[in-house]
């Protein structure tokens, strides 16, 4: 085990200038765990990756290094080709799948998410002879029915006409295959480091900066596009009611990569959307000087869903029962005298409470949704403001508690703070 290191970064990347890249993210317990490759140094003419790293976070802003995993502890021995890795839990055990360069994939097991991991096979799980592709860059996926799958492979443009992605069901022991790997049909070029997720009943195969969708875990997968510009090697995960994407980005030292985080929203047609601003700023970081903070940028949501806002573009957050939206560590609040949010409702409306900290925190103001056509409406929008009774601290967590009437749906589009009195918006 390595000594633990804490890192806090206001903007992406989340762990700057340390070569932490090729992320796979998983939620274990009350923390998010990052399993990553490690670029050894900037300016290298080739990728030099001599180990893997494990990091964790309770808020996605402050990260703690939990372990360095070394190839000499596994069958592959000392190496500078510690390519992409992934980890998944089952029955109280944690299974760490690792690449031996672009040729093989091994598996190790531990009782804890940070290890130490033991190479239980002492040889590859995927030895490079099972398919016509390169058997590396593993991604693990657990479906709703409790079945576990491994996805692996590489691009034809790099490894020849037999390359591509393959998928195989794992046995209950997680260290052997339950079937012969199946080729994944994809109407787009493959890249490396695939990931597999399931949102709204659809399977999402992501790779490079691209993604494709299928109704079946085995495919075929239909190419959908890229979620945002200049992102690569993605890893989607869900936490506290929000969908996040971990992306590999180039750090400030040339070809020296890092990991960033952004929110992900889903359109009605299944398309994934990422805010380009958040690709730069990262998640869980808010500034009251921004002209608006989008409601869908919440870090914790209860009983809410994100809905495509076709009338005004973008997304809103909606609820039909009491719901909570949390936005931690909003900065530069000490000179702000009020708060305004924009939304909409159906039916007779309801109320919204602005609270400090969490849903049980100090009440800062109450807003009323009076139904469409009332209460400062503009094209059926509802704009609500509150003036603060006392000065705010410079940094504060805020929480919106939404309480719709039984016949209503409440929507929040965005909110902002103001430092000077304003007329009705």
FIMAR-803465 format. One line per field, with one value per residue (C-alpha): residue in three letters; residue number from 1; x, y, z. Coordinates in nm, 3 decimals. Example, Ala and Ser with C-alpha at 12.3 -4.5 7.8 and 13.67 -1.06 7.14 Angstrom:
aa	ALA	SER .
i	1	2 .
X	1.230	1.367 .
Y	-0.450	-0.106 .
Z	0.780	0.714 .
END
This chain:
aa	UNK	UNK	UNK	UNK	UNK	UNK	UNK	UNK	UNK	UNK	UNK	UNK	UNK	UNK	UNK	UNK	UNK	UNK	UNK	UNK	UNK	UNK	UNK	UNK	UNK	UNK	UNK	UNK	UNK	UNK	UNK	UNK	UNK	UNK	UNK	UNK	UNK	UNK	UNK	UNK	UNK	UNK	UNK	UNK	UNK	UNK	UNK	UNK	UNK	UNK	UNK	UNK	UNK	UNK	UNK	UNK	UNK	UNK	UNK	UNK	UNK	UNK	UNK	UNK	UNK	UNK	UNK	UNK	UNK	UNK	UNK	UNK	UNK	UNK	UNK	UNK	UNK	UNK	UNK	UNK	UNK	UNK	UNK	UNK	UNK	UNK	UNK	UNK	UNK	UNK	UNK	UNK	UNK	UNK	UNK	UNK	UNK	UNK	UNK	UNK	UNK	UNK	UNK	UNK	UNK	UNK	UNK	UNK	UNK	UNK	UNK	UNK	UNK	UNK	UNK	UNK	UNK	UNK	UNK	UNK	UNK	UNK	UNK	UNK	UNK	UNK	UNK	UNK	UNK	UNK	UNK	UNK	UNK	UNK	UNK	UNK	UNK	UNK	UNK	UNK	UNK	UNK	UNK	UNK	UNK	UNK	UNK	UNK	UNK	UNK	UNK	UNK	UNK	UNK	UNK	UNK	UNK	UNK	UNK	UNK	UNK	UNK	UNK	UNK	UNK	UNK	UNK	UNK	UNK	UNK	UNK	UNK	UNK	UNK	UNK	UNK	UNK	UNK	UNK	UNK	UNK	UNK	UNK	UNK	UNK	UNK	UNK	UNK	UNK	UNK	UNK	UNK	UNK	UNK	UNK	UNK	UNK	UNK	UNK	UNK	UNK	UNK	UNK	UNK	UNK	UNK	UNK	UNK	UNK	UNK	UNK	UNK	UNK	UNK	UNK	UNK	UNK	UNK	UNK	UNK	UNK	UNK	UNK	UNK	UNK	UNK	UNK	UNK	UNK	UNK	UNK	UNK	UNK	UNK	UNK	UNK	UNK	UNK	UNK	UNK	UNK	UNK	UNK	UNK	UNK	UNK	UNK	UNK	UNK	UNK	UNK	UNK	UNK	UNK	UNK	UNK	UNK	UNK	UNK	UNK	UNK	UNK	UNK	UNK	UNK	UNK	UNK	UNK	UNK	UNK	UNK	UNK	UNK	UNK	UNK	UNK	UNK	UNK	UNK	UNK	UNK	UNK	UNK	UNK	UNK	UNK	UNK	UNK	UNK	UNK	UNK	UNK	UNK	UNK	UNK	UNK	UNK	UNK	UNK	UNK	UNK	UNK	UNK	UNK	UNK	UNK	UNK	UNK	UNK	UNK	UNK	UNK	UNK	UNK	UNK	UNK	UNK	UNK	UNK	UNK	UNK	UNK	UNK	UNK	UNK	UNK	UNK	UNK	UNK	UNK	UNK	UNK	UNK	UNK	UNK	UNK	UNK	UNK	UNK	UNK	UNK	UNK	UNK	UNK	UNK	UNK	UNK	UNK	UNK	UNK	UNK	UNK	UNK	UNK	UNK	UNK	UNK	UNK	UNK	UNK	UNK	UNK	UNK	UNK	UNK	UNK	UNK	UNK	UNK	UNK	UNK	UNK	UNK	UNK	UNK	UNK	UNK	UNK	UNK	UNK	UNK	UNK	UNK	UNK	UNK	UNK	UNK	UNK	UNK	UNK	UNK	UNK	UNK	UNK	UNK	UNK	UNK	UNK	UNK	UNK	UNK	UNK	UNK	UNK	UNK	UNK	UNK	UNK	UNK	UNK	UNK	UNK	UNK	UNK	UNK	UNK	UNK	UNK	UNK	UNK	UNK	UNK	UNK	UNK	UNK .
i	1	2	3	4	5	6	7	8	9	10	11	12	13	14	15	16	17	18	19	20	21	22	23	24	25	26	27	28	29	30	31	32	33	34	35	36	37	38	39	40	41	42	43	44	45	46	47	48	49	50	51	52	53	54	55	56	57	58	59	60	61	62	63	64	65	66	67	68	69	70	71	72	73	74	75	76	77	78	79	80	81	82	83	84	85	86	87	88	89	90	91	92	93	94	95	96	97	98	99	100	101	102	103	104	105	106	107	108	109	110	111	112	113	114	115	116	117	118	119	120	121	122	123	124	125	126	127	128	129	130	131	132	133	134	135	136	137	138	139	140	141	142	143	144	145	146	147	148	149	150	151	152	153	154	155	156	157	158	159	160	161	162	163	164	165	166	167	168	169	170	171	172	173	174	175	176	177	178	179	180	181	182	183	184	185	186	187	188	189	190	191	192	193	194	195	196	197	198	199	200	201	202	203	204	205	206	207	208	209	210	211	212	213	214	215	216	217	218	219	220	221	222	223	224	225	226	227	228	229	230	231	232	233	234	235	236	237	238	239	240	241	242	243	244	245	246	247	248	249	250	251	252	253	254	255	256	257	258	259	260	261	262	263	264	265	266	267	268	269	270	271	272	273	274	275	276	277	278	279	280	281	282	283	284	285	286	287	288	289	290	291	292	293	294	295	296	297	298	299	300	301	302	303	304	305	306	307	308	309	310	311	312	313	314	315	316	317	318	319	320	321	322	323	324	325	326	327	328	329	330	331	332	333	334	335	336	337	338	339	340	341	342	343	344	345	346	347	348	349	350	351	352	353	354	355	356	357	358	359	360	361	362	363	364	365	366	367	368	369	370	371	372	373	374	375	376	377	378	379	380	381	382	383	384	385	386	387	388	389	390	391	392	393	394	395	396	397	398	399	400	401	402	403	404	405	406	407	408	409	410	411	412	413	414	415	416	417	418	419	420	421	422	423	424	425 .
X	0.000	0.119	0.088	-0.244	-0.243	-0.529	-0.592	-0.855	-0.896	-1.137	-1.147	-1.093	-0.880	-0.974	-0.619	-0.394	-0.035	-0.013	-0.080	-0.398	-0.588	-0.795	-1.055	-1.309	-1.540	-1.753	-1.962	-1.870	-2.043	-2.062	-1.759	-1.677	-1.369	-1.140	-0.929	-0.676	-0.366	-0.071	0.134	0.480	0.611	0.536	0.716	0.772	0.776	0.572	0.323	0.517	0.278	0.456	0.167	-0.203	-0.357	-0.669	-0.833	-1.157	-1.380	-1.686	-1.781	-1.607	-1.406	-1.151	-0.972	-0.762	-0.504	-0.575	-0.320	-0.061	-0.096	0.223	0.249	0.532	0.272	0.091	0.179	0.303	0.596	0.759	0.632	0.585	0.268	0.014	-0.271	-0.638	-0.798	-1.135	-1.277	-1.616	-1.763	-1.954	-2.050	-1.820	-1.516	-1.353	-1.224	-0.951	-0.906	-0.585	-0.419	-0.078	-0.019	-0.241	-0.195	-0.363	-0.601	-0.557	-0.772	-0.691	-0.916	-0.932	-1.158	-1.134	-1.177	-0.823	-0.664	-0.420	-0.514	-0.403	-0.351	-0.573	-0.504	-0.133	-0.194	-0.416	-0.793	-0.782	-0.459	-0.485	-0.596	-0.971	-1.072	-0.942	-0.890	-0.635	-0.766	-0.696	-0.862	-1.127	-1.457	-1.693	-2.071	-2.344	-2.689	-3.021	-3.062	-2.736	-2.532	-2.174	-2.002	-1.655	-1.598	-1.257	-1.081	-0.920	-0.955	-0.905	-0.710	-0.446	-0.463	-0.584	-0.906	-0.983	-0.993	-1.300	-1.495	-1.598	-1.824	-1.849	-2.058	-1.853	-1.904	-2.006	-1.641	-1.563	-1.231	-1.354	-1.574	-1.921	-1.926	-1.714	-1.665	-1.906	-1.817	-2.006	-2.161	-2.103	-2.182	-1.879	-1.506	-1.393	-1.138	-0.980	-1.094	-1.465	-1.717	-2.069	-2.364	-2.742	-2.967	-3.346	-3.346	-3.089	-2.731	-2.463	-2.128	-1.878	-1.528	-1.275	-1.499	-1.786	-2.090	-2.347	-2.683	-2.851	-3.161	-2.954	-2.635	-2.474	-2.574	-2.590	-2.499	-2.603	-2.352	-2.487	-2.192	-1.964	-2.090	-1.856	-1.550	-1.196	-1.281	-1.151	-1.162	-1.489	-1.647	-2.010	-2.153	-2.461	-2.446	-2.696	-2.951	-2.707	-2.523	-2.154	-1.890	-1.521	-1.308	-0.941	-0.807	-0.463	-0.306	-0.086	0.232	0.181	0.094	0.047	-0.309	-0.547	-0.905	-1.195	-1.562	-1.880	-2.256	-2.444	-2.806	-3.020	-3.256	-3.584	-3.423	-3.146	-2.880	-2.630	-2.552	-2.261	-2.230	-1.904	-1.870	-1.867	-1.600	-1.382	-1.500	-1.581	-1.861	-1.962	-1.809	-2.033	-1.975	-2.247	-2.083	-2.203	-2.502	-2.691	-2.647	-2.840	-3.072	-2.951	-2.602	-2.711	-2.477	-2.758	-3.117	-3.405	-3.731	-3.632	-3.574	-3.402	-3.630	-3.543	-3.654	-3.749	-3.909	-3.604	-3.338	-3.125	-3.274	-3.487	-3.539	-3.892	-4.081	-4.434	-4.370	-4.163	-3.807	-3.463	-3.183	-2.842	-2.563	-2.258	-1.987	-2.131	-1.860	-1.852	-2.180	-2.084	-2.197	-2.517	-2.849	-3.093	-3.171	-3.382	-3.485	-3.674	-3.907	-4.252	-4.536	-4.850	-5.173	-5.222	-4.850	-4.685	-4.397	-4.018	-3.793	-3.436	-3.237	-2.881	-2.691	-2.952	-3.328	-3.347	-3.117	-3.190	-3.474	-3.352	-3.670	-3.994	-4.128	-4.475	-4.568	-4.915	-4.979	-4.928	-5.004	-4.931	-4.641	-4.406	-4.461	-4.279	-4.382	-4.526	-4.209	-4.225	-3.957	-3.931	-3.703	-3.616	-3.417	-3.186	-3.252	-2.884	-2.545	-2.437	-2.098	-1.862	-1.910	-2.224	-2.413	-2.766	-3.064	-3.394	-3.689	-3.969	-4.325	-4.574	-4.948	-5.110	-5.225	-4.898	-4.550	-4.286	-3.989	-3.672	-3.467	-3.188	-3.112	-2.875	-2.779	-2.782	-2.579	-2.806	-3.184	-3.360	-3.704	-3.941	-3.760 .
Y	0.000	0.351	0.648	0.821	1.153	1.403	1.626	1.899	2.076	2.360	2.280	1.974	1.769	1.627	1.504	1.742	1.683	1.329	1.124	0.961	0.859	0.594	0.603	0.343	0.464	0.260	0.335	0.111	0.197	0.574	0.657	0.669	0.468	0.549	0.273	0.427	0.380	0.605	0.799	0.800	1.133	1.421	1.455	1.085	0.983	0.674	0.596	0.473	0.318	0.123	0.074	0.130	0.361	0.351	0.673	0.742	1.038	1.115	1.427	1.402	1.715	1.599	1.278	1.044	0.806	0.465	0.237	0.178	-0.162	-0.298	-0.547	-0.741	-0.869	-1.038	-1.292	-1.024	-0.910	-0.568	-0.373	-0.030	-0.152	-0.137	-0.048	0.005	-0.166	-0.205	-0.335	-0.466	-0.609	-0.932	-1.115	-0.904	-0.949	-0.699	-0.822	-0.619	-0.684	-0.553	-0.529	-0.669	-0.413	-0.485	-0.861	-1.013	-0.952	-1.085	-1.078	-1.037	-1.042	-0.862	-0.825	-0.444	-0.206	-0.072	-0.417	-0.574	-0.779	-1.137	-1.282	-1.586	-1.746	-1.674	-1.653	-1.452	-1.481	-1.366	-1.495	-1.347	-1.667	-1.668	-1.421	-1.246	-0.921	-0.798	-0.907	-0.606	-0.294	-0.484	-0.327	-0.493	-0.466	-0.606	-0.619	-0.578	-0.957	-0.995	-1.133	-1.007	-0.944	-0.852	-0.640	-0.608	-0.546	-0.287	-0.097	-0.238	0.069	-0.025	-0.404	-0.526	-0.655	-0.910	-0.651	-0.505	-0.548	-0.875	-0.953	-1.263	-1.368	-1.443	-1.743	-1.690	-1.720	-1.406	-1.558	-1.772	-1.727	-1.883	-1.869	-1.818	-1.443	-1.293	-1.028	-0.700	-0.560	-0.186	0.043	0.259	0.214	0.063	0.243	0.112	0.105	0.037	0.079	-0.060	0.095	0.075	0.382	0.383	0.022	0.083	-0.048	0.214	0.106	0.392	0.393	0.664	0.971	0.795	0.592	0.359	0.219	-0.122	-0.297	-0.610	-0.643	-0.837	-0.579	-0.482	-0.127	0.184	0.469	0.790	1.030	1.205	1.357	1.657	1.787	1.678	1.399	1.045	0.714	0.765	0.596	0.665	0.606	0.694	0.841	1.023	1.044	1.201	1.056	1.144	1.082	1.041	1.140	1.126	1.471	1.605	1.782	2.092	1.900	1.781	1.415	1.365	1.264	1.323	1.250	1.495	1.471	1.612	1.570	1.374	1.428	1.201	1.324	1.147	0.976	0.833	1.084	1.179	1.546	1.702	2.074	2.201	2.446	2.154	1.973	2.271	2.336	1.988	1.880	1.987	2.333	2.638	3.011	3.263	3.504	3.286	3.439	3.117	2.772	2.507	2.297	1.976	2.034	1.900	1.676	1.496	1.453	1.272	1.193	1.403	1.339	1.542	1.629	1.765	2.127	2.153	2.498	2.668	2.410	2.225	2.042	2.108	1.911	1.785	1.618	1.502	1.432	1.598	1.617	1.747	1.908	1.973	2.205	2.200	2.460	2.752	3.021	3.402	3.439	3.695	3.995	3.837	3.971	3.747	3.442	3.390	3.078	3.010	2.720	2.605	2.387	2.206	2.196	2.415	2.436	2.394	2.541	2.532	2.593	2.720	2.574	2.587	2.259	1.988	1.938	1.987	2.291	2.656	2.795	3.084	3.145	2.995	3.030	2.963	2.807	2.943	2.762	2.861	3.218	3.370	3.471	3.660	3.436	3.488	3.244	3.027	3.053	3.116	3.342	3.346	3.560	3.581	3.845	3.715	3.836	3.826	3.803	3.466	3.304	3.316	2.944	2.745	2.430	2.500	2.272	2.314	2.122	2.097	2.028	1.991	1.978	1.642	1.751	1.913	1.868	2.124	2.212	2.407	2.531	2.740	2.976	3.262	3.498	3.877	4.140	4.440	4.483	4.381	4.447	4.158	3.938 .
Z	0.000	-0.073	0.160	0.117	-0.071	-0.076	-0.375	-0.416	-0.749	-0.826	-1.198	-1.412	-1.406	-1.067	-0.996	-1.191	-1.303	-1.168	-1.484	-1.347	-1.662	-1.845	-1.565	-1.462	-1.186	-0.945	-0.638	-0.346	-0.020	0.031	-0.186	-0.555	-0.651	-0.944	-1.102	-1.335	-1.542	-1.462	-1.714	-1.558	-1.685	-1.923	-2.252	-2.309	-2.679	-2.584	-2.310	-2.007	-1.754	-1.481	-1.236	-1.171	-0.912	-0.695	-0.571	-0.386	-0.300	-0.088	-0.288	-0.631	-0.548	-0.292	-0.392	-0.182	-0.322	-0.175	-0.339	-0.606	-0.773	-0.926	-1.216	-1.048	-0.802	-1.092	-1.361	-1.604	-1.390	-1.394	-1.695	-1.848	-2.025	-1.743	-1.975	-1.886	-1.590	-1.421	-1.094	-0.984	-0.665	-0.611	-0.290	-0.074	-0.301	-0.538	-0.872	-1.043	-1.417	-1.573	-1.915	-1.997	-2.268	-2.567	-2.553	-2.245	-1.955	-1.601	-1.288	-0.918	-0.610	-0.276	0.027	-0.002	-0.296	-0.255	-0.225	-0.171	-0.477	-0.530	-0.878	-0.825	-1.163	-1.193	-1.567	-1.805	-1.803	-2.165	-2.315	-2.663	-2.836	-2.765	-3.038	-3.346	-3.156	-2.906	-2.566	-2.349	-2.195	-1.996	-1.890	-1.641	-1.634	-1.407	-1.567	-1.387	-1.370	-1.174	-1.464	-1.499	-1.832	-1.951	-2.263	-2.429	-2.758	-2.981	-3.310	-3.656	-3.764	-3.508	-3.478	-3.816	-3.977	-3.702	-3.427	-3.261	-2.938	-2.779	-2.482	-2.263	-1.965	-1.654	-1.428	-1.067	-0.961	-1.170	-1.279	-1.569	-1.874	-1.891	-2.272	-2.578	-2.630	-2.883	-3.138	-3.086	-3.403	-3.413	-3.707	-3.636	-3.600	-3.271	-3.054	-2.733	-2.368	-2.400	-2.117	-2.085	-1.900	-1.893	-1.880	-1.919	-2.034	-2.310	-2.323	-2.385	-2.526	-2.492	-2.638	-2.705	-2.689	-2.870	-2.769	-2.924	-2.808	-2.819	-2.685	-2.619	-2.416	-2.701	-2.962	-3.240	-3.129	-3.319	-3.324	-3.164	-3.160	-2.912	-2.586	-2.597	-2.778	-2.686	-2.445	-2.458	-2.271	-2.088	-1.786	-1.698	-1.352	-1.147	-0.796	-0.577	-0.857	-1.106	-1.406	-1.436	-1.698	-1.617	-1.915	-2.001	-2.085	-2.175	-1.879	-1.896	-1.980	-2.336	-2.380	-2.009	-1.933	-1.644	-1.546	-1.551	-1.452	-1.601	-1.569	-1.834	-1.945	-2.163	-2.434	-2.508	-2.811	-2.591	-2.695	-2.425	-2.365	-2.177	-2.095	-2.243	-1.952	-1.708	-1.910	-1.817	-1.462	-1.338	-1.106	-0.756	-0.801	-0.821	-0.824	-0.736	-0.983	-1.271	-1.446	-1.379	-1.232	-1.423	-1.209	-1.374	-1.230	-0.890	-0.691	-0.510	-0.617	-0.450	-0.634	-0.934	-1.300	-1.568	-1.860	-2.202	-2.230	-2.598	-2.566	-2.416	-2.509	-2.256	-1.959	-1.653	-1.334	-1.261	-0.977	-0.898	-0.528	-0.259	-0.390	-0.300	-0.503	-0.342	-0.460	-0.230	-0.176	-0.371	-0.363	-0.337	-0.150	0.115	-0.093	-0.223	-0.093	-0.277	-0.484	-0.795	-0.978	-1.299	-1.350	-1.450	-1.327	-1.429	-1.236	-0.932	-0.850	-0.511	-0.311	-0.303	-0.004	-0.017	0.273	0.398	0.397	0.344	0.336	0.714	0.724	0.803	0.593	0.375	0.179	0.045	-0.309	-0.440	-0.771	-0.847	-1.169	-1.531	-1.621	-1.279	-1.054	-1.290	-1.589	-1.915	-2.184	-1.906	-1.695	-1.322	-1.175	-0.795	-0.580	-0.213	-0.022	0.251	0.607	0.703	0.527	0.395	0.450	0.154	0.081	0.157	0.062	-0.052	-0.098	-0.283	-0.136	-0.393	-0.275	-0.561	-0.502	-0.571	-0.918	-1.020	-1.160	-1.062	-1.282	-1.203	-1.496	-1.340	-1.052	-0.970	-0.688	-0.696	-0.510	-0.579	-0.557	-0.878	-1.016	-1.074	-1.326 .
END
